[in-house]
Amino acid sequence: GGAGIGAFPEGIDQNPAYFTFLFDAAWMEGPVSDMGSWWSRYALERYGAASPSASRAWLDLGATVYGSDPRGPSIGDGFWREKAKGGLKCAPLLDDPSDAPAVPWYNASIVLRAWEELLSAADELSGTPGGAVQTTLRYDLVDVGREVLERVADERATTLLEATTAPAALAAADRLIEVQMDADRLLCTDPSMSMSSWVEAAFSLGESHHRGAGLGPFYSRMARAQVTTWLPVCDSTADFASGVCSLHTDDHTAPTLQDYANKAWGGLVGHYYAGRVRCYAAQWAEAEPTARGINITAYHGCIDDLARSFQWDTNGSRFPLCSAPVGSALDISTELIAKYGKEVMELGKAHEQSLGSVFFI
């Protein structure tokens, strides 16, 4: 007999629903024949009280982001379908296979509906409209909202990738940065989705485990490096030749492990990922009016400079990070659903049409 059960969490996004199902499975007599019942029970257990809206939300999520669509080819894309960064975190011409927007394997409008249902659940569970929202529900509101905005950003990032003139590229960059900044505000409402929580914990560890050594700033810098370039950014090409660090050394090769630990976190999306899109837009702004492309060397140099500055800004003077929670997850979710709802519905229609079916919501 076994002595226990365990899991290797790398690559599964630290998702509570995933872990709950994984460890439930050890006590099941066989495969789950009714996932609908499981999702409804999960909603009850997660929030500690019955909420019809929460149950409907998780049923929708179970059929989409936690499911697969057998009608289309998206289930066959394997590793990169799951590891692709999504539009909030990608930038053009980085020569990283994971940087292309993910192939959608679900209808984004159903996930939008789940986001709306979680808003309704907040009223049902608090007892007063607009009242205090519990920690687990706030996390789920932000996480589901992030998923919806990723799909909006996918579409806008694709438009940017396909732009071949300066006016088109600059307009597309503005639209992508817009959704990145909106997502950043939403992410800053929950400490679990905040870059500041990560770097503050690293700083504290460096100070407490090495009394008198003053290693807090170093730990903070390494924490910033891990979620951006993994290896710290090189100071120069000479530094790259003599040590282990990250740098673009030619126009067609991504730095080793760049974006390996990418995260959609408040502060990181708004400063770093949106900053890379700004680097791309800046090159188009400087290009000749008739140019059909950009100076890729200068673009990659801008990204290296951004990453280096972000990693060394341990006091937050240049890139101030939100100390979550900042703002209301309820209010910002309500605002962003109204702002992006129509666009997401169009994405849902396009998805269903690409699969040769008709979908009504």
Sequence and secondary structure as in RCSB ss.txt:
>XXXX:A:sequence
GGAGIGAFPEGIDQNPAYFTFLFDAAWMEGPVSDMGSWWSRYALERYGAASPSASRAWLDLGATVYGSDPRGPSI
GDGFWREKAKGGLKCAPLLDDPSDAPAVPWYNASIVLRAWEELLSAADELSGTPGGAVQTTLRYDLVDVGREVLE
RVADERATTLLEATTAPAALAAADRLIEVQMDADRLLCTDPSMSMSSWVEAAFSLGESHHRGAGLGPFYSRMARA
QVTTWLPVCDSTADFASGVCSLHTDDHTAPTLQDYANKAWGGLVGHYYAGRVRCYAAQWAEAEPTARGINITAYH
GCIDDLARSFQWDTNGSRFPLCSAPVGSALDISTELIAKYGKEVMELGKAHEQSLGSVFFI
>XXXX:A:secstr
  S      TTTTT HHHHHHHHHHTT SS  S HHHHHHHHHHHHHSS  HHHHHHHHHHHHTTTS  TTSGGG
G HHHHHH   TTT  TT   GGGS     S HHHHHHHHHHHHHHHHHHHSSTT    HHHHHHHHHHHHHHHH
HHHHHHHHHHHH  SHHHHHHHHHHHHHHHHHHHHHHTTSGGGBHHHHHHHHHHHHHHHSTTT  HHHHHHHHHH
HTTTSS B SSHHHHHHSS B   STT   TTTTTT    BTHIIIIIHHHHHHHHHHHHHS TT SS  HHHHH
HHHHHHHHHHHH TT SSS    S  S HHHHHHHHHHHHHHHHHHHHHHHHHHTT     
